[in-house]
Amino acid sequence: MESVRAVEASRYSGNGSQDVRALLQHNERIGTRLQLVVQKAVILYVLGPWLALILRLLFRIEIRGREQLDAIGDRALLAVQHYFEWDPFITFYSALWRTALRKRHLVAQSIASPVWTRTPVRRVISWTFGVMSIVKGQEPHAGAIKRAAQLLRGPQPAAISIFPTGPIGRRTSYEIYPGVAYLAMQCPTVPVVPISLVGLTDVDWRSVLMLGRPRLLVSVGEPFTAAELLDESGQPCASAICERIAAEWGRQAEQESGLILAGRASDRVRAGNLW
């Protein structure tokens, strides 16, 4: 990773001429009882069986650290590595879906760019899937981060997914934006769970279409809390939070690279616990 960006404004400058009030109202509707019922029904039971089956047909997905999900309790901030707009479905339905059938609060509400809430139709879709919109000029003290913090501090079990880099495509260098740190600092005892996805940018889509089942790795990293990462004044440190997430992602990528090199040397690649 080239750097960890500590400037908030550049991250929250994409709303254009959108009605800020409409976005704030949309975010307040995320996490209500009706919204949660609809979201869990659609994600767990309507889409879940089909998408999980399709992923198993198209890919060989290895899951590491699934036991971390059982250890985090009823609150979690999921910091998920993100390449393309559709890869959160791969991460969830391979690593989280089965656990979420037992721990339904792991059907997380998420924070995304304003592109998903630009029109009323997109806001309906986002409401169905529990997607909150970043709001220009309002973050982190209002907008999506404020609403996410309210849910994490609320009386009901909750999980929030955030994609700290935005979709980076096939780039190998990236920046972790500070929104994840600001949210963690507002909920300093909530576990931050780094989740990495390795191998997606190397996929040959012709192989996928020919049912070659390329291999992917989804790794659930070791949880930590903002309260563990303090600066000299004893306050949670935003840059340290971002760096910890980047380190967890990088560690999994390095381990996977080592496995691939070892596998090539012995003409095979070890792949335990394939899903």
C-alpha positions, 0 to 999 in steps of 0.5 A: 500500500502506498499510503494511508490517506488521513484527509477526509474531504477527498473521500466524501466529495462525490455527491454532486447535486444530490439532495443531502436531505434525501440521503440523510433520510435514506440512511435513517431508514437503514437498520429499522425493524422493517428494513432488517426483516426485508434485508435478511429475508432477501439475502439469507433465504431468497438469494442465499441458496442460489448464489452460494451454489453458483459460487461453488460451481464457478470457483474453488474458494478457500476460507481461512479464519471462519472461527473468528466470526464465532468469537466476535460476539454481537457487534462487528465492524467488517473492513472488507477488501474491495476490487469490483462493485460485485465482489462483496457478494463473493465475500459474503456468500462464501465466508459469511452466509453459513454463519449468518444463518445462525448469527443473523446480525452478520447480515451487515448493513454497509456503507457505500459511495453515493452512486448507489443512491442517486435515484429513487430506484437505486435508493429502494434497492439500497434499502433492500440490501441495507446500503447507507450512502456517504453524504458530502459535507456531513461525514463523519459526524453525520451521514452514513458514519453517524448512522452506522455508529448508532446501529453499532451502539444500539440495543440490538446485535449489529454488524457494519460492512465498510470497504475502506479503499472503494473498488480498486480494480486490478491496482496493486497499490491503494489507499485506505480512506479514514472513514473506517477509522472514524467509525471505529473510534466512535465505537472503540470497543466494537471489534474491527474484523479485516476480511481480505479477498485474494486471487480475484484480480488474477482470475481468467474469466474464460476459465470461469466460463469453461467451469475451470473453477479458479481458486480464490482465498477469503481470509477473516483476519484477527479482530482488534478494537480502536481502544487497543490502538492509542496515540500519545494522548491516550486516544484511538489513533486513526492512522494506526487503525488504517495501518492495522487493516492494511497489515492484515490484508497484506499478511494474507496476500503474502502468505498466499503468494508463498503457498503458490510459489511452494506449490509450483516448486512441488508441482502442486498447490496445497488448498485446505478447507476448500469451500 
